[in-house]
Amino acid sequence: MIGTGMPFPISPQRLLLWLAVAARLVLAPAAAADELPLGDPLDERQLGDTAVNRDNMQDVVKTETPRIESGALSTDDLRAALTRRCAAYSLLRQLDRASADCDRAVQIAPGDGRALALRSHIALQRAAFAPALADLDEAIGSGLPADDLGYAYLLRAIAHQALGDEAPAIADLRQAMTIEPTLQKLYQDIGRELLHGRPSDALDEALAADPVTAYGYLDRGTRRLGRGQFDLAIADFDAAVAREPRLAEALAGRGEARYYKGDNDGALVDLQQALDINPKLSSAAVARAYAQYTAGDYAAAGAGFAQQAKAFLSDSYAPLWADLASRRASAGIAAKVNLAHEIDRRLARHDGNAWPRPLLQFFAGKIGSTAVVKAAKSGDPARQTRQQCEADFFLGTRALIDRNMDTARRLLQEAADSCPPTTRERITAQTDLARLAR
């Protein structure tokens, strides 16, 4: 849960999209004769060109400042001018000035829904979610024009979501899109930040009752994948892709689910499509390497594991898989990374005999298989099953590579029997045993 005072996780490249909400609130047609004709802030020009947006907001400040300071405006005109300048300062990220203007506008007219909504927008940028929610409750209850009401519901959904109130967040998002259909695109663009990666399972029930967005299905599918509910995960990823055909994460998730179900060909198709859309999606790249290894394309798998080993020091197993793949690849094809160096880097991170240090030492040629087996049977009892699974698999595969077939069959069979169902070691051991049986 994101708490009050903590940064709200909206990525910088998405920020302009949801800041456009403030522009919509201030630039919507109003009764004031001096309203600036700056156009619809949700058109491509406003959303796609920061410079144009900034220039327009600076024009608002330049126009409204002398009017505000003149002392000649009526109370209502002063309120309107302060509200417009508040929004402009907000878009320019001059939040102190924006807040001061909106505070003055609300003091003049405490029930001014537009000023309250804008002030809440500023509070959201400061991660002050509870004050933002209070302003939005009042703004929505103030009788905002329909054109503004949808945007207020969208902002309140953000506030609810940030405070962990999932059901009202989803309800407000639906209400926003019902009132203002053009918000569908804006919502889809920021939906990942709103819905993805939440720690609670409450979204399961909410989506089952009333699905909202591709990103909601992505989030639930990812959790189901982690639980080993592969058919349910695939159904959710299918629904996400149906709504957002280029949602690379959903394609990658479906590929992983298919891999674990034994549909390796389908997994490779999905994972490749995900990487065609987003070549930098590292989770899809390493998942593809595992699927390539299962398919027997050891050269491609080795390259993928080598890249993973070089890029992610926290992955202690990538150099081990890269080593296996490079040893099984066609003669003359070497790993595209210094595997000895990558193993040494990881050995430096593991103290004593902490697992998987013994495996790394074995692959580095520093200990023998007997020491690995002994280490796997020691330490935390809760982890021993997993450690023995990995020891059986890696030692069995090395025996297979070295043509020690009796040892290979015995260890790989132990891995296939004892490794948890949702482990790559079990899947790969079963694949190699099937090949040996031919």
N, C-alpha and C positions, 0 to 999 in steps of 0.2 A: 504494500500500500504506500502511496505517496502522501506524506504528511504535510501539514501546513508549514511553510517556511522552507521546504525542500524544493530544489529546482524541478520544474515540470518538464518531462522528457519529450519536448518537441524539437526535432532536429532543425538546424539553422535553415536548411533548404526548404523546409515546410513553413517556416515562420511567416513569410510574406503572405502565404495563403490564408492563414487564420488572422493575421493582422488586417487583411482586407475586410474582415467583419466590421472593424471600427470605421473604416472608410465608408462602408455601406451605410452604417448608422448615421454618419454625419452628412453624407452627400446625397441621401435620399431626398426626393422633392419635398419641400416644406413651404409653408404659407408665406414666409418672409420674402419680401420683394428683392432683397439683396443676396439671395442664395447664389453661391458660386456654381456656374454650370460646368463642373469638371467631369461630367460623364458618369457612366455606370462603372463603379470600381471592381465589379466582378468580370469585366470583359478581359480579353487576353492581354491587352495593353497594360492594364493595371496589375494583373496577376503575374505577368511574365517579365516586366521591365521595372526593376527597382528604381532606376534613375528617373523614369517618368513619374512614378508614384511619389518619390521624394520631392521632385520639383513641384508637383501639384500641392503637396502638403506645405512646402515652404511658401507657395503663393497664398495659401489660406492664412498662414501666420502673418505674412506681410500685409494682407488685406484687413484682417480682423484686429490686429494690434492697435493701429491708430484709432479705429472706431471704438474699441473698448476703452482706451485711455482718454478719449475725447470728453467723456462725461455727458455727451449729448444724447445718448441712446435711451429709449424707454426701458423700463424694467424687463419687459419681455424680449425686446431686441437685444439687450445686454446678455440675458440668459442664453439666447440663441447663438450670439457671437462667441460667448465663452465656451459653449458646447462644441461649436465647430473648431475653435482653436485647440480645445482639449483633445479632440480626435486627431488633429494634425500633429500636435506634439507627441501623441501616443505612437503614431506611425513613424515619427522621426526618432523614436526611442528616447525622447526627453521626458522621462516619466514624472519627475518632480514637477515640472511645469504643467504637464498634462493633468496631474492629480490636483494641483492648485486650482486650475481653471474649472475642472469638473466639481470640485468642492464648492466653489463660489456659485456655480450654476445650480447645484442642489440646494444651497442655502437660500437662493432666490426663489426657487420653486421646488420644494422638497419632494413633490410627487412627479417630477419630470423623468419619465421613463427612459428617454434617450440619454440624458446625462447620467442616470444611474447605471444604465447598461454600459456606457463608455467607462465609467469609473470602475465597474467590475472588470472590464477588459484590462485596465491598468493593473488592478489587483492580481489578475491571473498572471500577467507578465512578471509580477514580483513574487509569484508563488504564494500569495496571501489568499488561499482558497475559501476560507470561511467568510471573510468580509465580502469577497466577490459573490458568494452564494447569497448572502443577505441582500446585497444590492439587486441581484437578479430576481430574487423572489419579489421584491418590491416593484421592480421595473415591469415584470410580466403581469403583476396585478394592477398596474397603473393604467392599463388600457392603451398600450403601444399600438400604433398603426400596424396593420397586418404585414406590411412590407418589412417592418423592423422586428416584429414579434418572432419570426422564424430564427433570426440571427440571435435574439436574446435567448431563445431555447437552446441554440447551439452552444452559446457561451455557458449556460447553466449546466448543460451536459458535461462540458469540460470540467467545471467546478465539482460537480457530483463525482465524476470519475476520479479526479485527483484526490478526493477525500475518501475514496473507496466505496462510494454508494453506487453500486453497479446498476441495480434495477431502475432507480430514478434517472440515471445517466442514459440508459437505453431508451426509457420512455421519452425523455426530452429530445433525444436525437430523432426518434420517430416523429415526434410532434413537429420538430423543426422542418423535417423533410415534407411532412404533410402540408404545412403552411406555405413553404417556399421550396418548390421542387428543384430549383437550381442549386439548392444546398446539397443535393445528392453528390454532385461532383466534388464540391469542397469537402464534404464529409469523407468521401472515398480517399481523397488526397491526404487527409490527416487521420484517417481511421486507424492506421497502425499505431500511432502514438496514443490514441484514445483507448484502444481495445487490446492491443497485443501484449503478451507477457504478464498478464495479471496473475497474482498468486492465488486468488480464490477460485473455487470451482463453481461459484454462483452463476457464472456465465453459461454453464452447461444447461441449467434449467431455463435460463432466460432465452437462449437460442432455441432450445427444444420447443418452447411455447411460441416464440415469435422471432424468427431469424431477422437479423438486421443488415449485415454487411459481409462482404468477402473476408474482411479481416477478423470478424467474429468467428467465422467458420475456420479460418486459419488458426486462430488461437485455440479453439476447442480441439481441432484435429491434431495440433502439436501435442497437447496434453494427452490425448488418447494414444498417440504414437508412443509417448513415453511410458504409458501404462501397458503397452503390448496389445491394445485393442485395435488391431490393424484394419479389420474390415470397417469398423466405425470411423477410424481415422481417414481411410480412403474415401468414404462417403462425404466426410466434411471437406476434405481437400477437393473432391469433385465439385462440391457446391461452391467453394471459393473460386475455383477456376472458371466455373460457369458464369460467375458474376464479374470476375476480373481475369480474362484469359492470359494476361501477361504478368500475373502475380507469381514471380519466380519462386518465392518461398513456399507457396502452396504446391507448385510442381515438384520442388525438391522434397517436400514432406511426403507427397504421394509416392515419389520414387523410393524413398527410404522404406515406407510401409510395404511397397511391393517387393523390395529386396528381402525384408524379413519374412514375407509370406512365401518366398521361393520363386517369385516372378522376376527373375534377374533381368530378362530381356526388357520387360516393361519398365523396370527400375532404370535401366540405362537410357531408355527413350526419354523418360520424364526428367532425369537428372541432366541429360544433355540439353534438353529444351530450356530448363531453368538456367543453365550456364550460357546458352545463346542469348537469353534475355538479360542476364546479369552476370557477366564473366567474373566479377569480383565476389560472388557469393561463395565464400570459402567452405561453408558447410556442405554445399552441393558438390564442390570439387572433391573433397575427401570422400564423400559418400559414393561418388562416381568411381573413385579409385578402388574402393572395396568391391563394388559391383564388377569392375573390370578384372580384378583379381579373381573373383568367383567365376567369371567367364573364361578365364585362362589367358587374358590379354595382359601378361605380366609386364611387358615393356611399358604400356600405357599406365598400368597401375603403379609401377615403380616410379614413374615420373610424377604422378599425382601425390604419392606418399612422400617423395623427396621434397616437393614443394611445400607440403604441409609441415614436414620436419624443419625445414629452413625458416618458415614463417611463424610457427607457433611452438616456442620452446616449452610451453605448458603441456603439449601433447607428448608424453613420454613414449608412446607406442609407435608413433609415425616412423621413426628411423628403423624400428624392428620390422615393421611391415615392408618398408622400402628395401631393407636388406633381403628379406625373403623373396620379394618380387624380382629384384635384380639378379638373385641367384637362379631363379627359375626362368628368367627371360632367355631369349635366343642368344647364342654365343656372340660375343662382341658387343653386346648392349650393356653399357655400364650405367649405374645410378648417376643422375644428374646433380648430385650433391655429395659432399664429403661425409659419408655416413659415419666414419670413425669420429670425425669432429663433432657431428651432431649427437652421437652417443656420449662422448666425453662431456659435452655441454650439459646433458641431462644428469650424468653421474655427479657432476658438481652441485646439482640442486638437491640430491637425495642423500641424507645422512645415514650412516650405519648400514643396516640391512633393510631399511624401509623399502617395501615393495613399490615399484618393480625394479629397484636397484639390482637385485640378483640377476634378473633377465638381461638388463643392460650390460652387466659385467660379463655374462655368458657370451653375448653377441660381440663384446669387445675382446673376447679371448682371455679374460682374466680369471675366470673360474670355470669348472666343468659342470656337466649336467647333474651330477650327484648333489653338488652344493645348491643348485637351483631347486631341486626337489625338496631338499631338507629345509631351505628357506621358505618354500611355499607352504610347508606344513607347520610353520611356526608363526608367532605373532598373534594378533587379535583373532580369536576363534571365529568371530563373525565374518572375517574376511578370508578365512582359509579356503573355503569352497571356491571363491573367485580366483584366488591365487593358484590353487592346484589346477583349475580349469586352464588358466593362461600358461602355466608351466607345461601341462600336457600338450596343449596346442602348439606352442612355439618349439618345444623340444621334439615333438612328433613331426612337425613340418621340416625341421632341420634334418631329422633322420631320413625323411622322405627324399629331401634334396640330396643327401649323402648316399642314397640307395640302400640304407639299412631298413629293408622293407618290413621285417618282423617287428622291429621296434617302432617303426612308423605306424603300422596298423594298430598295434596295441595302444600307443599313446593317443593317436587320433580317435580311436574308438572310445577311450576313456574321456576325452574331451567332448565327443559327441553325446556321451551318456550323462556327463556330470555338469557341463556348462549350462547356465540358465538359458531358456529358450530364446531370449531376445539378445543374444550376444553374437558378435561377428565370428568369434572363435568357433562356436558350435556350428554355425551355418557353413563356414569354410571347411571345418573338419568333415562334416557330412558330405560336402561336395567332393573332397579329395578321396574319401572312402568309397564313394560311388564310382569315381574314376578308376580306383584300384581294383574294384570288383569286376570291371568290364573285361 
